[in-house]
């Protein structure tokens, strides 16, 4: 909904590392996880294989794109293109400091989007978080 983009560095491309990153996010948003993360769309790579376990322990729905069908995950592809402005394809994210990664994430989330009526993902995400936390 907000197109908010989170970049989390993981040590390798195995499913356990991806799940550990999601568990860290779950702890961060604790009891509001189900209200904030309603769906997650990803591709069929092996590192996302365990995400079905996330469905079992939360109300978050996981959608897997069809193989070789990037149009199934347009927002993900758009964000990958934005990241590639700073981190060329094939280059390891580990070559970048945590501050550089945070700066890239901040830039991406501060970019107004036509699909959001020229609001930024940060604006929409913060507005939704405010509503969720006020309702609690």
C-alpha positions as CSV (number, residue, x, y, z in Angstrom):
1,X,0.0,0.0,0.0
2,X,2.7,2.5,1.0
3,X,5.5,1.1,-1.2
4,X,7.8,1.5,1.8
5,X,11.0,-0.2,1.1
6,X,13.2,-1.9,3.7
7,X,16.8,-3.0,2.9
8,X,18.1,-5.5,5.3
9,X,21.6,-6.9,4.9
10,X,21.8,-10.7,5.3
11,X,25.0,-12.7,5.5
12,X,24.2,-15.1,2.7
13,X,21.5,-16.3,0.3
14,X,20.0,-19.1,2.4
15,X,16.5,-19.3,3.5
16,X,17.4,-19.4,7.2
17,X,19.1,-16.0,6.9
18,X,16.0,-14.5,5.2
19,X,13.7,-15.9,7.9
20,X,16.0,-14.5,10.6
21,X,15.7,-11.1,9.0
22,X,11.9,-11.4,9.0
23,X,11.9,-12.5,12.6
24,X,13.9,-9.4,13.5
25,X,11.2,-7.3,11.8
26,X,8.5,-9.2,13.6
27,X,10.1,-8.4,16.9
28,X,10.5,-4.7,15.9
29,X,6.8,-4.3,15.1
30,X,5.7,-6.9,17.7
31,X,1.9,-7.0,18.2
32,X,1.2,-4.7,15.2
33,X,3.0,-7.0,12.7
34,X,-0.3,-8.3,11.2
35,X,-1.7,-4.8,10.8
36,X,1.5,-3.5,9.1
37,X,2.5,-6.4,6.9
38,X,-0.6,-7.8,5.3
39,X,1.1,-9.3,2.2
40,X,4.7,-10.0,1.0
41,X,5.4,-10.5,-2.6
42,X,8.6,-12.2,-3.7
43,X,10.1,-14.4,-6.4
44,X,10.6,-18.2,-6.2
45,X,14.3,-18.1,-5.3
46,X,15.4,-20.7,-2.8
47,X,16.2,-18.1,-0.2
48,X,12.5,-17.3,0.1
49,X,11.4,-21.0,0.5
50,X,10.8,-20.8,4.2
51,X,8.5,-17.7,4.0
52,X,5.5,-20.1,4.1
53,X,6.4,-20.6,7.7
54,X,5.8,-16.9,8.2
55,X,2.2,-17.4,7.0
56,X,1.7,-20.1,9.6
57,X,2.7,-17.9,12.6
58,X,1.1,-14.7,11.4
59,X,-1.8,-13.4,9.3
60,X,0.7,-12.1,6.6
61,X,0.0,-13.6,3.2
62,X,3.0,-14.6,1.1
63,X,2.7,-14.3,-2.7
64,X,5.3,-15.9,-5.0
65,X,5.7,-14.6,-8.5
66,X,5.7,-17.0,-11.4
67,X,9.1,-18.0,-12.7
68,X,10.5,-15.5,-15.2
69,X,7.5,-13.2,-14.7
70,X,8.8,-10.0,-13.3
71,X,5.4,-8.3,-14.0
72,X,4.0,-10.3,-11.0
73,X,6.2,-8.2,-8.7
74,X,6.3,-4.8,-10.4
75,X,7.0,-2.9,-7.2
76,X,9.9,-5.2,-6.2
77,X,11.4,-4.7,-9.7
78,X,11.0,-1.0,-9.5
79,X,12.8,-0.9,-6.2
80,X,15.5,-3.1,-7.5
81,X,16.0,-0.6,-10.3
82,X,16.3,2.2,-7.8
83,X,18.8,0.3,-5.8
84,X,20.8,-0.4,-9.0
85,X,21.4,3.4,-9.3
86,X,23.7,3.0,-6.3
87,X,24.7,-0.6,-6.2
88,X,25.4,-2.1,-9.6
89,X,24.0,-5.6,-10.4
90,X,26.5,-8.3,-9.5
91,X,28.2,-6.1,-6.8
92,X,27.9,-7.3,-3.2
93,X,25.9,-5.2,-0.8
94,X,28.5,-6.2,1.7
95,X,30.9,-3.8,-0.1
96,X,28.7,-0.9,1.3
97,X,28.7,0.4,4.9
98,X,25.5,0.2,7.0
99,X,25.2,4.0,6.7
100,X,25.4,3.9,2.9
101,X,22.6,1.3,2.8
102,X,20.5,3.4,5.2
103,X,21.1,6.4,2.9
104,X,20.0,4.4,-0.2
105,X,16.8,3.2,1.7
106,X,16.1,6.8,2.8
107,X,16.5,8.1,-0.7
108,X,14.2,5.4,-2.2
109,X,11.5,6.1,0.5
110,X,11.7,9.8,0.0
111,X,11.0,9.7,-3.7
112,X,7.5,10.9,-4.6
113,X,5.5,8.3,-6.6
114,X,2.8,8.9,-9.1
115,X,1.0,5.8,-7.9
116,X,0.9,7.4,-4.4
117,X,-0.5,10.7,-5.8
118,X,3.0,12.2,-5.6
119,X,3.4,11.4,-1.9
120,X,6.4,9.6,-0.7
121,X,6.4,6.0,0.7
122,X,7.6,7.4,4.0
123,X,4.6,9.8,4.2
124,X,2.1,7.1,3.5
125,X,3.8,4.5,5.8
126,X,4.0,7.0,8.7
127,X,0.4,8.0,8.3
128,X,-0.7,4.3,8.3
129,X,1.5,3.6,11.3
130,X,-0.1,6.5,13.2
131,X,-3.5,5.1,12.5
132,X,-2.6,1.6,13.5
133,X,-0.9,2.7,16.8
134,X,-3.8,5.1,17.6
135,X,-6.4,2.3,17.2
136,X,-4.5,0.1,19.6
